[in-house]
């Protein structure tokens, strides 16, 4: 009898699950902006869950710092 290990669930439920990315046709733009948009889209599709977690942590720290300075005044 083998012991089954639990699966690692994403912290934010289904938001951490990678979904297929649909790319819509866009009007012609300069190549640097198009390349930047493509790189950002790629980065978000592969690191979206991490970006969300990092954003929540940074937002929480910013709120705590603001509360600290308000209480010190």
C-alpha positions as CSV (number, residue, x, y, z in Angstrom):
1,X,0.0,0.0,0.0
2,X,1.6,3.3,-1.1
3,X,1.0,6.6,0.6
4,X,-0.4,9.2,-1.8
5,X,1.0,12.7,-1.4
6,X,-1.5,15.7,-1.7
7,X,-1.2,17.8,-4.7
8,X,0.2,21.4,-4.3
9,X,-2.8,23.7,-4.7
10,X,-2.2,27.3,-5.9
11,X,-2.5,29.9,-3.2
12,X,-5.2,31.9,-5.0
13,X,-7.4,29.0,-6.2
14,X,-7.9,28.8,-9.9
15,X,-6.1,32.1,-10.6
16,X,-2.8,30.3,-10.4
17,X,-3.8,27.8,-13.1
18,X,-2.3,28.5,-16.5
19,X,-5.0,28.8,-19.2
20,X,-4.4,28.9,-22.9
21,X,-3.9,32.4,-24.2
22,X,-6.0,33.7,-27.1
23,X,-4.2,36.2,-29.3
24,X,-6.4,38.8,-31.1
25,X,-5.4,40.5,-34.3
26,X,-4.1,44.0,-33.6
27,X,-3.5,47.0,-35.9
28,X,-0.1,47.5,-37.3
29,X,2.3,49.1,-34.8
30,X,6.0,49.7,-34.6
31,X,8.1,46.6,-34.2
32,X,9.5,47.6,-30.8
33,X,6.0,48.0,-29.3
34,X,4.8,44.8,-30.9
35,X,7.8,42.9,-29.5
36,X,7.3,44.5,-26.1
37,X,3.6,43.5,-26.0
38,X,4.5,39.9,-27.1
39,X,7.2,39.6,-24.5
40,X,4.8,40.9,-21.8
41,X,2.1,38.5,-22.9
42,X,4.6,35.7,-22.8
43,X,5.8,36.6,-19.4
44,X,2.3,37.0,-17.9
45,X,1.2,33.6,-19.3
46,X,4.1,31.9,-17.8
47,X,4.5,33.9,-14.5
48,X,0.9,35.2,-14.0
49,X,0.4,33.5,-10.7
50,X,3.7,34.7,-9.3
51,X,3.0,38.2,-10.5
52,X,-0.4,38.2,-8.7
53,X,1.1,36.9,-5.5
54,X,3.9,39.5,-5.6
55,X,1.4,42.3,-6.3
56,X,-0.7,41.3,-3.3
57,X,2.4,41.2,-1.1
58,X,3.6,44.6,-2.2
59,X,0.1,46.1,-1.9
60,X,-0.2,44.7,1.7
61,X,3.3,46.1,2.7
62,X,2.4,49.5,1.2
63,X,-0.9,49.6,3.3
64,X,0.9,48.6,6.4
65,X,3.6,51.2,5.9
66,X,0.9,53.9,5.4
67,X,-0.9,52.8,8.5
68,X,2.4,52.9,10.5
69,X,3.2,56.5,9.4
70,X,-0.4,57.6,10.0
71,X,-0.2,56.3,13.6
72,X,3.1,57.9,14.2
73,X,1.8,61.4,13.3
